[in-house]
Amino acid sequence: MHVDVARSILNCDNPTFPTCWHQETSMAAARFQHLTLDERRSLFRMQEARLGVTEMAARLGRHRSTIYRELGRNRYRDPDASRNSRRNMSGYYPVTAQDLARARRQRLAKLARHEELLAHVVDRLRAGWSPQQIAGRLRQEAGADGEGSERLCHETIYRHVYGPEGQAEQLHLCLLRARRRRGTRHGRRPRGHRIPLERGIACRPAEVATRESFGHWEGDLLVFARSGGNANVTTLVERRSRFLVLLPNPDRRPAGVAARIGTALGGLAQELRVTVTFDRGFEFMGYPALDRGLAVTSYFCDPPSPWQKGAVENANGRLRRYLPSDAPADRLTADSLQALADRFNATPRRCLGYRTPAEVFNGRLDPTPGGAGTGTIVSH
């Protein structure tokens, strides 16, 4: 908080308010915050003016204990002072205090103490991995005995991302939501249409919810700004493996959307294309074609309950990092979308024991080489 603003709020120049009131208010406002370099410079000037600790704390909007600790812990101590008392350089200096405080925090941080581990974490973050995926993969590589790789907690990565060093490198832009601070999640509100009762999610087989078998998909549509035309992207996620399929669409007409979904799933064996769960958007009203052509049964979420198809909603949130609402047209081509889907399918997931969706999905296809189970996903 700026010094002048703090003084105005705390009314430090008004003698009718006792000192303890200033300290309690300022302590609540500045709790759990380190002193900034500007505050340390102000503290240095006030110390040169020989002001008391209580007065300095009131002017900075800090508790007096904070000032006592700052002057004691971050004070420079001249190593030659005992041998040459005439040239004693000991004292409190703002830049030196800032360096001492930063070095103390770095000694406590695991990533700051292991440069190779930090480089690996930053590299994985820039590759699109989440902190949980990075930490989980490190634990998997370390094995049961903990040897072979450095173990790390995902909260340690988050603390580095949101710490001074991570903010300086803007590592928060590598995270899923790219927020400077952690925020709450908000799902979009789906539109409702007339859906037969037997197509409601309550009528969906119980095995779909438990993820006990393959072949159950969730679908949604990624829409973009009107300035880019009517192009959009269908996202399909297989619930058990989290395998992702991206399909480009020139518009949102139900017949075209359903036809492309049918083409994508048509190359799979029947046991790998059993059901699809959509929201109640108009673009999915061509679902009867999937039933007729592929014997794929479609189900629909309750209005408005997008969380009932959480796998594809989660995938959409991750995709928005690479496909924002104002994405250019060259990102919506079949080849670009296929490359993006391949990248997601090659990223380890915590829910899969840090295996990749491709490893889990392809593992289901491998047992029947040369048979119907070796189908491929067509995204064109």
N, C-alpha and C positions, 0 to 999 in steps of 0.2 A: 504494500500500500504506500502511495506517495506520502512524504512526511507532512506536507501542507494539508492534504486531504485528511490524514489521520488526526492532525491537530484540530482541524475544524470539527470532525465527528466527535472527538473526545473532549472538545472544548477545554483544551489544556490551559488556555489563557484566562479562564474563568475561575477565580479563587473560591467561588461558592461550592465547587465540587471537591470532595476530599481526594487525596492521592490514591487511596485504596480503590476508589470507584474507577479511576482511570486504569489501574492495573488489572482489575477483574475484567473490564470490558475489552481491553487490548489483548489480554491473554486468551479470551474466547475467540477473538477475531483472528489471531495469529497462531493458533494451536497447530502443532505438527508441521510447522514451516521453518525451514532453515533461513538464517539471515542471508540477505542478498548482498551483492557487492556494493550497491548504493547505500544500503543500511550500514555496512561496515565502514564506508567512507564517512558517513554522518557520525558514526560512533567515534571515529578517530578525531574528527574536528571537535566534537563535544568534549572528548577526553583532553584534548589540547587546551580547551577553554576551562578545564578543571571543574567541570560540572559533576555532581554526585551521580551515583549509579541509579538512584531512584528517579532523578530528574531525566537522565538519559533514557531510561526505560519508558517513562511517560511520553517523551517526545517521539520516540520511535514506535510507540504503540505495542510495546513488548513487556513481558513480566520482568521484574528486576532480577529474578534467578537466571533468566536467559542471558542477560547482560553479564552477570557474574561469571557464568560458565564460558561465555564467549571470550571475555578478557583473560580468563585463566587458561583455557585450553588452546586458544589460537594466538597466544602471545609469543613473539619471537624472542628466543633466549640466545644471546651471543655466547658462543663457546669459548671465546677469548676474554670474556669479561673478568674472570678471576685473576688472570695473569696481567692484564693491563686495564686497571679500573678507570683510567682516564679516557679510554676509547670504548666504553660500554655502549653497544648498539642495541641492547635489549629494549623491547617495547612492543606496543601494539601498532601494526601497520595493516591497512585494509587489504592490499593485494596479497601480502604474505598470509594473512588470516584466511583469505579465500582459498589459497593453495593448500594450506594445512587442513582445512575442513574437507576439501575435495579429496585429498589424499587419504584422509581417515575413512571416508565413505568407500573409496575404492578398495582399501585393504579389506573391508568387510564383504565386498561383493565378489562372488565366485568368478563371474565372467571377467571382471577386471584383473583377477589374478592368473587367469589362463587365457593367454592371447590366442592360441590356436583354437580353443573351444569357442571363444568369442567370434573369431573369423568364420568358423563353421556355422554358428547360429545365425549370424548376419547373412551369410550366403544362402542358407535355407529359407530365411525370411524373405529375401529378395526373390527367391524362386517360387514363392507363393505358399510355403508351408506355414501352418499355424504353430504357435508355441507348444501346444499339446502334441502335435504330430512330431515336432523336433525332439521333444523330451522323450516321448514314447519310443521313437526309433532308436535313440541313444540307449535306452534301457534294453531294448531288444538286442541290439548289437553287443551290449555288455554281457548279456547272458545271465544265468542264474547266480554265478559266482561273482558277478560284478566286475569281471576283468575284460579287457579288450577295448573299452571305451569309457569315456568320462560320463558319469551319471549326472543328470540335471533335472530340476523341477521346472515345470512350465511357468510357475509363478515367478521364478528367478528371471526367466526371459521377459515376462511382462514388466517386472520392475526395471529391467535394463531399458526396455523400449520406452517406458514412460519416465525414465530418469533423465538427468541432464545430458548424458552422453547420447542416449537414444533419441532424445528430442532434437539435439543438435544435428544428428544424421537423418532426422525425419523418418525413423523406422516405423512410426505408427502408420505411415502410408502403406506399409507392406502387410498390415493386418487386414482381416476380412472387412471390417467396417471402416477402416482408415480414420478413426476418430482420435483426437488428441487425448480424450479421456474416455473411459469406459462408459457406455450408455446402455439404456434398455432397448430391447428389441420390440419392434412393432410390425405386425403382419398386415399386409394389404387387405382391403375389404373386398371379397369376391361378390360378383353380381349373381342374382338368383334367377332361375328359369324353371319352368314346369318339368319336373323329372318324375317318372313313374315310381311309385312307392317301392317296388321290388328292386329298383336301381339305387336305392338309398344305401348309405354306408352301413347302416344297421343290418342289412341283409347280406353283407359281404362275408365270405367264409372266415371262421375264427382263425384259421392257420395264417391268414394274411397279416393279422395284427401281431401274431407271435413271431413272424419271420422264420417259420420252421421250414419252409420250402421255397424253392426258386420259382420264377415265372410270374411274380406279382409286381406290377409296375405302378408308378405314379406319374402323372403328366400335368404339365402347366405350360403357360405361355409367357415369354418375356416380350414385353412391348417397349417401343421406343418413341422418341419425340416425333411429333407430326412433321417436323421439318425434314425428316429423313424418309418420308413416304410411308407406305403401309407395311413395310417389311417387318417381320417379327421372327421369333425363334421358339420352337417347341422344345421343351425339356422333358426327357423321360428318365426316370431313375428306377432301377430294379431294387426292390426293397431289401432283400437279403444281402446282396453283394455291394449295394450302392453304386452299381455300374451306371454311368451317365451316357446318354445319347442326346445330341443336339441336332435339330432339323430346321433348316431355313424355310421360311414361308414368305411368298410375295405379298400376301394379304391374310385376313383373318376369316375368310369364308370357311364354314364348317366342312364342306365337302373336300376342299383341298387339304385342310389340316388332318382330317381323318385318313385321306388317301396316303399322305406322307408317313403317318404313323403306321399304317398297314404295310407300306413298303419296307419300313425300317424293321418291323417285327416279323415280317413274312419269311425271312431267311433263317429263323430259329425253329427248333423243334417245338412241338405242341406243348410239352411240359415246361418250356421256358417262356411261354406267352399264354398265361391263363387268365389273368385279370388286369385291368387298368383302372386306377382311381383318379378322377378329375375333380375340379371344382365346377361350379354351375355356370361358367362362362358360356356365352353364345357360340364361341368358336369350337366347342366340343359337342355340339348338338348333332354332329354327324356320326356319333358313336354306333348307330345300328349297322353301319357298313363294316365295322370291325367284327361285330358278332357274325354277320353273314359271311364275310370273306375269310376270317381267321379263327372263328369260334372263340374270340376273346371277349369276355364279359366285362362290361364297363359299369363302374359304380361311382357315385357322386357324394361329395361331402355335404354335411348339413349346412344350411345358410345361417350366419356367416361363420364358418369354422375351418379356416385354412390349415390350422394345426393338425387336422385329421389326416393330412397328407404331408407330414412333417419332413419326410426324406427329400422330396422335390423342392419344398420351400427352403430347406437348408441349402440345397444345391443352388437355387436361384440367388440366395444371398451371397454365396461365394462367387457366383458368376458375375455379379454386378461390379466386382472389382475390375473385370476385364471387358464387360459389356455394359457400360453405363447407359443411361437413357439417351444420351446424345452420341452414341457410338457411330463412327462413320460406316458407310456401306461396305467397305472392304473387309470389315470384321464379321460381316454377316453372310459371307459366302460359304459354300459347303466345305471347301478345303480348310478355311480358317476355323470354322466351327469344329471340324473333325480334329484338327491339331489341338484345339483348346480342350475338347473332350478327352483326347489321349493324355493330355497333361494332367487333368483331374483324375483320370482312372489310374495313373501311375503314381499318385500321391498316397502315402500310407494313411490309414484312418484308425483312430483310437477304438472305435466300435468294432473294428475287424481284427483286433489284436495287433494293430499297426502293420497289417498286410494291406496291399493295395486292392482297390475294387477289381482291377484287371486280373490280379492273381486269384481272387476268389471266384470271379465269374468264369474265367478260363479254366479254372480247376473243375468247375461243373461240366464244362464242355469236353475236357480231355478224355474222360473214361470211355467214350464211344468213338474212337478214331475211325473216320471214314463213314460214320453213320449219320443219322438225322441230327444227332446232338452236336455236330460240328458246324452249325450255322454261324453266319456272321451278321453283324449289324450294318445295315445299309443306311447311310445318312444323306444320300443325294436325292 
